[in-house]
Amino acid sequence: MSGIEITCAGQHFTVRPSGALHWPAEGALVVGDLHLGRAERLAREGASLLPPYETLDTLNRLEEEIAALGPRVVICLGDSFDDLKAADAMSHDLVLRIERLSAGRRWIWVAGNHDPGPVDLPGSHLAEHRIGPIVFRHIAEETLGANAALGEVSAHYHPKALLFRRGHRISRRCCLVDAHRVILSAFGTYTGGLDARDPAFDGLMNGSSVALLLGPRVTPVRRDRLG
């Protein structure tokens, strides 16, 4: 489960089949849109019920990535919780789980639109975070421009790719990548997605952008060839 190597603003990353992003040179593991507590939030609001195991499943997969890569820093790119009440409602066991995962490394909670305020968990809560030429934020900013010295890693949109093979429609989570941007897929369980061909991405990704389809292995497809 090694993933595929990409370059953003001259920096070398690996997109993992899980949807996590690894930056070996900085010992950083980056994930987007965990949406922990989604089932609890839906139940609280009287919506359709989901099996209440999505938080545990998401943390299990995150723990696997941490065990495999041993990162010095973990960056969660916003919407780590389905809302702030979901964060407050986490069981003692789940809080201890996050504390164990964060022990011995820096943990950064980037603010998202679902979780704009600080959470009572280990780590730093930041509006955005920058390491060298790379800015980590929840929602991509169109003003990044084409400056080759700058790069951006974001989340928020939960991109997914639609393909048609032998008359069958296939939907896969994906990350979108070009020379200056990476938009990560949602790492959390039970998260929906936005078609990678949607016009919302047109002002963000350049014409040669690639969708990295996630699964047992990462498969690159040019965005303009999806569908």
C-alpha positions in Angstrom: 0.0 0.0 0.0 2.7 2.4 -1.0 0.7 4.9 -3.1 1.8 7.2 -5.9 4.4 10.0 -5.8 3.5 13.5 -6.8 5.2 16.9 -6.8 3.6 20.1 -5.6 5.5 23.4 -5.7 8.7 21.4 -6.0 8.0 19.3 -2.9 7.7 15.5 -3.1 4.6 13.8 -1.6 3.0 10.4 -1.7 -0.7 10.0 -2.1 -1.7 6.8 -0.2 -4.5 4.4 -1.3 -6.3 5.4 2.0 -6.5 9.0 0.8 -3.8 10.2 3.2 -0.9 12.4 2.0 2.6 11.7 3.2 5.4 14.2 3.0 8.5 12.2 3.8 11.0 15.1 3.9 9.0 16.7 6.7 7.8 13.5 8.4 4.2 14.8 7.9 1.0 12.8 7.5 -2.0 14.8 6.2 -5.7 13.8 6.2 -8.8 15.7 5.3 -12.4 15.6 6.4 -12.5 12.9 9.1 -16.0 13.9 10.1 -15.7 12.0 13.4 -19.1 11.7 15.1 -21.1 11.9 11.9 -23.5 9.1 12.9 -24.0 10.8 16.3 -24.8 14.2 14.7 -27.3 12.7 12.3 -29.0 10.8 15.1 -29.2 14.0 17.2 -30.8 15.9 14.3 -33.3 13.1 13.6 -31.9 12.3 10.2 -31.5 8.8 8.7 -29.5 6.7 11.1 -26.1 5.3 10.2 -24.4 2.4 12.0 -22.6 4.1 14.9 -19.1 2.7 14.0 -17.8 5.3 11.6 -15.6 7.1 14.1 -14.0 3.8 15.2 -13.5 2.8 11.6 -11.9 6.1 10.6 -9.6 6.1 13.6 -8.6 2.5 12.9 -7.5 3.4 9.3 -5.7 6.5 10.6 -3.9 4.4 13.2 -2.8 2.1 10.4 -1.3 5.0 8.5 0.5 6.3 11.6 1.9 2.9 12.4 3.1 2.4 8.8 4.7 5.8 8.4 5.7 7.0 11.9 5.0 10.7 11.2 6.5 13.4 13.4 3.5 15.6 12.6 -0.2 14.8 11.8 -2.2 17.6 10.1 -6.0 17.2 10.0 -7.3 19.6 7.3 -10.6 20.6 8.9 -14.0 19.0 9.3 -12.2 16.6 11.5 -15.6 16.4 13.4 -19.0 16.5 12.0 -19.7 19.5 14.3 -18.4 20.8 17.6 -21.1 19.0 19.5 -20.0 15.7 18.0 -16.5 16.5 19.3 -17.8 17.2 22.8 -19.9 14.0 22.7 -17.0 11.6 22.0 -16.7 8.8 24.4 -13.9 8.6 27.0 -12.4 5.6 25.1 -12.3 7.5 21.8 -10.6 10.5 23.5 -8.0 8.2 25.0 -7.5 6.7 21.5 -6.8 10.1 20.0 -4.5 10.9 22.9 -2.5 7.7 22.2 -2.3 8.5 18.5 -1.0 12.0 19.2 1.6 11.0 21.8 5.2 11.8 20.9 4.3 13.9 17.7 2.9 17.2 16.8 -0.8 17.2 16.0 -2.5 20.0 14.2 -6.3 20.5 13.9 -6.9 23.0 11.0 -10.3 24.7 11.3 -13.0 23.6 9.0 -16.5 24.9 8.2 -18.0 22.0 10.4 -15.5 22.5 13.3 -14.5 26.2 13.2 -13.6 26.4 16.9 -11.1 24.7 19.1 -11.7 21.2 20.5 -10.7 19.9 23.9 -8.2 17.3 22.5 -4.4 17.2 22.3 -2.8 19.3 19.6 -2.9 22.8 18.2 -6.0 24.4 16.6 -5.0 26.7 13.7 -6.8 28.5 10.9 -4.2 27.2 8.5 -0.6 25.9 8.7 2.4 26.5 6.6 5.6 24.4 6.2 8.1 26.0 3.8 6.3 26.8 0.5 3.2 24.6 1.3 0.1 26.0 2.9 -2.3 23.6 4.5 -5.9 24.9 4.8 -9.4 23.5 4.7 -10.8 25.2 1.6 -8.6 26.0 -1.4 -8.2 29.7 -2.3 -8.4 30.8 -5.9 -5.9 33.6 -5.2 -3.0 31.1 -5.0 -2.2 31.8 -8.7 0.5 30.2 -10.7 3.5 31.1 -8.5 5.7 28.1 -8.8 7.2 28.8 -5.3 3.9 28.3 -3.6 1.8 25.2 -3.1 -1.5 24.4 -1.3 -3.0 21.3 0.2 -6.6 21.4 1.1 -9.7 19.3 1.5 -13.4 20.2 1.9 -14.9 19.1 -1.4 -14.6 15.3 -0.9 -13.8 14.8 -4.6 -14.9 11.6 -6.3 -14.4 10.3 -9.8 -17.0 8.8 -12.1 -15.8 6.3 -14.7 -17.6 4.2 -17.2 -16.2 0.8 -18.0 -17.9 -1.9 -20.1 -21.3 -0.2 -19.6 -20.9 0.0 -15.8 -20.7 3.3 -13.9 -17.9 3.3 -11.3 -17.6 5.9 -8.5 -14.3 6.2 -6.6 -12.9 8.6 -4.1 -10.1 10.6 -5.5 -7.6 13.3 -4.8 -7.1 16.1 -7.3 -3.5 17.2 -8.1 -1.7 19.7 -10.3 1.7 21.4 -10.0 0.6 23.8 -7.3 -2.4 22.2 -5.5 -3.6 19.1 -3.9 -7.2 18.6 -2.9 -7.5 15.6 -0.7 -10.4 13.1 -0.6 -12.5 12.7 2.5 -10.7 10.3 4.8 -13.7 9.7 7.0 -16.2 6.9 6.7 -19.7 7.7 5.5 -18.7 10.9 3.7 -20.3 11.8 0.4 -18.5 13.4 -2.5 -18.5 16.0 -5.3 -17.9 14.9 -8.9 -14.3 15.8 -9.8 -15.7 17.3 -13.1 -17.8 19.8 -11.2 -17.3 23.4 -12.2 -16.4 24.2 -8.6 -12.9 22.8 -9.4 -12.5 24.7 -12.7 -11.1 27.8 -11.0 -8.8 25.8 -8.8 -7.2 23.1 -10.9 -5.3 23.8 -14.1 -6.0 22.1 -17.4 -3.5 19.3 -16.8 -4.8 18.3 -13.4 -5.0 14.7 -12.5 -7.5 12.7 -10.5 -5.9 10.1 -8.4 -8.5 7.3 -7.9 -8.2 5.5 -4.6 -8.6 1.8 -4.0 -6.3 -1.1 -3.5 -3.9 1.0 -5.6 -3.8 4.6 -6.7 -4.8 5.1 -10.3 -4.1 8.4 -12.1 -6.6 9.7 -14.7 -6.5 13.2 -16.2 -9.4 15.2 -14.9 -10.5 16.1 -18.4 -10.8 12.4 -19.3 -13.1 11.4 -16.5 -16.6 10.2 -17.4 
